[in-house]
Amino acid sequence: MKRTIDDPVAIEQYELAAPPLHKFPMSRRTFFRLLGGGVAITFVACDAVSGGIAGIDRAIADDNSIHAWIHVGENNKVTVYTGKVEVGQNIRTSLAQIVAEELRVPLNSIDMVMGDTALTPYDRGTFGSRSIPYMGPQLRKAAASARELLVEMAAEAWKVDKGMLKADNGKILYSKSGKSYSYSELARGKQLLRGIDDKVQVTAPDQWKICGSSAKKVDGEKFVTGRHKFVSDMNVPDMMHGKVLRPPSFGAKLKSVDLSRVETLPGVRSVHDGDFVGVCASDVQLAEKALTLIRAEWETSPQPAHDEIFEYLVKNAEQGRDESRTGNVDSALAKANVRADQAFHVDYIAHAPLEPRAAVAKWEGDSITAWTGTQRPFGVQEELSSAFRVPKEKVRVIMPDTGSGYGGKHTGEAAVEAARLAKAAGKPVRVVWTREEEFMWAYLRPAGVITVKAGAGNDGKLTAWEFHNYNSGGSAIETPYEVENQVVRFHPVVSPLRQGSYRGLAGTANIFARESIMDDLARDLKMDPLEFRLKNLQNERLRDVLNAGARAFGWGKSSGGKGRGYGLACGTEKGGYVASFAEVFVDPAGGAVKVERSVTAFECGAIVNPEHLKNQIVGCVVQGLGGALFEWINFRNGKILNPMFSRYRVPRFSDLHQLEVLMVDRKDLPSAGAGEAPIYGIAPAIRNAIADACGKRLYTLPLVPDGRV
């Protein structure tokens, strides 16, 4: 069965498979001539990332590629090129810190060029918590290699041994003579190519001066004053505004369309291309008016409703694949002293980004330039190339920042729509989706059914584990707990609603189910939930973060009941280790649930920027709070019934609680990403706290859509 990038299985497989190599749409000579005189560093070969992280992007590491990563300009400014993009996680600052550290320059001398398919090296996309563990070491080695090259240039100029020289503050210093060269002086008028030295000496974390500190957000003042421009703010000369006719429901097919009334409006252009119908005009209001004048007839087909979705997913599931199978689960379950056998239901939820999808596109002859908010600029380049049957070299995609993505902006729909309209109009066209369009037509976090059978002995040791996930995905599906007899399987399903990547992928659902069952078993054994987990856990990093979080929370110092409860959960994925602890109050009279306090302990190796890591953790917890308590998509016959914030509730200030973060800094370990794993623990921790408070064990996400148990 063919799978697209919307499909959660394809998303997870895509992270592991290298796509075709990107070729720059210009020659090496032209590219460096445009950069101006200076030292350009290109990548030639790398088999491993510093610190032992395996699996670096093969497309990045291919020794036949032309990759300009760093340029030292004549004004001592350093320009860094990366295909990664900024979607609010602040890697612009963190990656700049990494380069500044190794190149020995002030942070404010770094300019980042990100996500421009004409200028930056190929990159699969900004997802999967890959920026710091993959792009970080790549740029670190590039910067260190540039530093060593500059030292060599100075040594040659002074005719001294390079061991007598030192790079510091944008200069090469010769302390014996008191002489110095600025980088710009060394680079002036030169275009020198050098491959990255895979064995170059990089700075150890315990020697960091710029990394490891809470450097301020690059251009932070522009963000808080509203001067930072996003795609939806863009205006270019002669630009028109586009609107697209949407079907009445998922799966609807266009039977006929009448554009005659639209064509009477002066200054309005319309496009009908297959199932695509759109208009563009000199202003948004005129385009919206034109859209209302289109007469279209659609053919619809019956679709399952929300009330039927969980039965539908199980009934229509594929056999699936075993993630692991050991021992004999049935025999072990029969002998277990305590057993659990439970189905979990997880609803579709929306990404609800602050900025909906937006794009500006223009044609110059048979070449396309598109500015769009996407996590995959090179993926959008391929979409545009395919849609208009033009070579990729004639498609340039630029990502000028987007107002959040959360895994929801992997695709380039708005860019393709804007390009279709621009081609017809002969002018640049901007398309900005409405909030309702974003809810209705962007992809959703997959719904899922998870069934778990588990058993344990009176000694608290797990003896059996059978875990099936239907539809939501295989991320973090493997249990970190030691159990001899286990079956773990993911069953793909063709979803009736459009679905795709969401922050943490399926890890949120899988860890919710796993940690809920772990608590149920512990309580049935009358064993402390923390003790039960530690008894079955050998992963030292997860044990350490659990213990650190327990100490910070004060676990075990208070007992639950009478409306007050305490819960915990833990998990690991993509190099991140999280332990979450929650305190809730459940009103004995009406069942209203109030989260009063949480502690999230997180470890992701050596911390590059503590303040920004804390922001990532807090963001995960707040977003996870919505999915835990009340976010869900209601639908019937292919129509979303709550496609607006007045009907789809996201966390508000009134929902926030005393939220504490504990960051475990492991300078002895490589830095990992932090955009996903901290979201995993909050939902099961709250669920387990509710069970502790009032005895009710909940098996659905969201837990309390109406606020009450």
C-alpha positions, 0 to 999 in steps of 0.5 A: 500500500502506498504511503504519503508524508501525511501518514504517520508510518511514512513519517517515522520511516522517512526519518530513517531513510536518506532521500536523493542528494540535492544539487545546487542550482548554480556552479561552485564558482558562481556560488562562492563569487556571490558570497564575496571574498572570504574563506568558504568551508565545504564538507567532503566526508564524515562517517560519524558524528562527534560524541558517537551519535550514529546515523548522520544524514547520508545526504549531508555527508556525501563526499560528492556534494557541494556544501558551503557551511561557513563563510568568513567575510571581509568584515569579520562577519561569519555567515552560516548556512544550514537547511534546518529552519526556525519554527520557534524552537530557537535553533537559530541561536543554539546553532549560532552558539555552536559555531561561535564556540568553535570559531572563537568569535562573538555570538553577535558576529554570526549570521544564520542563513536557514532553509533556502534551497538555493543557498543551503545544503540539502536537509531532509527537514526540521523534525525528529529532534534532529537539529542539535544531535545531527546539525550541531556536530556538523556545524561544530566540525565545520567551524573547528575546521575553519578555525584550524585553516585560519591558524594555518594561513596565519602561520604561513604568513608569519612563517612560524609553527601553527602551534605557537598561534591561538584563535580568539575573539575573531583573531589569530594571535601570536603572543610571542611577537604581540602580532595578530590577524583578524579573520577578515584580514586573513580572508580578504580577497581569497576563495579557499576551499577546504574539506571538513576534517572529521578528526578535528579537535572540537571543544569539550563541553567542560571547556565551553564558554559560549555553549552551555550558557543562556545566550539571548534569543537572536533577534529576540527584540523583534519577536516581542515588539512584533517587528519580526516578519513571518510569511503571512506578513510578506508583501512583494511588488504587484502581489495579489491575494489568493483563495482556494475553493475547498470541498464540503468534506473529506473525500469529496470529488468535484463534479462540475464548476461554473466560474462565469460570475467570477469572470465578470469581476474586474481584476480577479483571476480564476483557475480551474485545474482538475480538482483545484479551483481558486481565485486571486485578486488585488485584496483579500476581501475581493478574493473572498467575494469572488470565492462566494460566486463560484458554483460547484457541484461535489460528489460525496461519500459516507465517512465514519463519525467520531463515535465510530472511529475506534471500532473502525480503526481496529476493524480496518487495521493491517496485520502489522509488524512485530517490533519485538517478540520474545518468550511466551506471553500467554503462558506467562500471563496465565501464571501472573499474580496480577494482570491487566487487560485494557484498551486505550482510545486516543483522539485525533487532535490538531496542531493549532499553530499560531500562524496557519499555513501561508505562502507567497509564490512568483514565476520568472519565466519557467522558474518558481520562487516560493516563500512558505512556512514549512519544516521541509523546504527541500520537500516543498521544492520537490512538491513544486517540481512535481506539480508543475513538471519543472526541474528542481533546479528551477524551484527555489523555496525560502523559509523566512520563519513560521509561527510554530509547526509542532510537526504539522508543517511538513507539507507545502500545500499553500506554496503549491496553491500560491504557485498555481494562482501566480502562474495564471495571474502572471504576478506574485500571489500570497495565500494565507489559510484561515483558521478554519482551513487550518483545522479542517485541511491540515493533517491531524495527530492520528487517532489510535486504539492501543490494547495492552495485556500485562502481568507481574508477580507478587515480587513486583517483577513484570512477567508478560507484556503484549502491546498493540497499537492501531493507527497512531504509530510505532514511535516509542512503542518498545517498553524500556522495562525488563520483561522476558515474555513480550509481543509488541506490534504496530498495525497501520490503518488507512485513516478516514481523516488526514493525519501525519506527524505531531510533536513526539509522533506516537510516543505520546499515545504509546507512553500514555498507555504503557505508564497507565498500565504500569501504575495499574499493576503497581496499585494492584500489587499495593506497591509504590509506583516509583518502586515498581518502575525502578524494580523493572528498569535497568536503563541507568539514564531513565533511572537517574532522571526518575530519581532526580524528578522524585526528589524535586517533587517530594515523591512519597512525602504525601499520600493521596485520597480525599480528592488529592492525588499524585502521579508519575510517568517516564519515558525515553525517545530520540536521546531524551529522557523524561520523568513527569510528576503531577499533583491534582485535585478532584472535587469530591462533589462534582468531579472537576479536575484541577492540575495544581503542580507538576515537575518535569525532569529531563535529560538530553546530554550536554545542554547547549542553552539552558534557558532555551532548553527550559522553554522547550520543556515548558512548551512541551508540558503546556502543549501536552496539557491540552492533549491530556485534558481536553483537546479532541477533534469532533467530526461526522461524514468527513466534516470537522465540527469544531474547526475554530478556537471557540469550539476547540479548546487549547490550554489557556492561562487559567489552565496553567499550574505551578510548573517546575522544570529540572534539567539534568546536564550530562556534559559527558554525553552528546547533546540530543534534541529536546523538542519532543520527549518532554511532552511524553510524561504529563498526560500519564502523570495526570492520569495516574494522579487522578486515579490516586485522588479518586480511584477512577482509572481513565483510559482515553485521551483526552482524559476529561474533555468536559473538565470532570471525571 
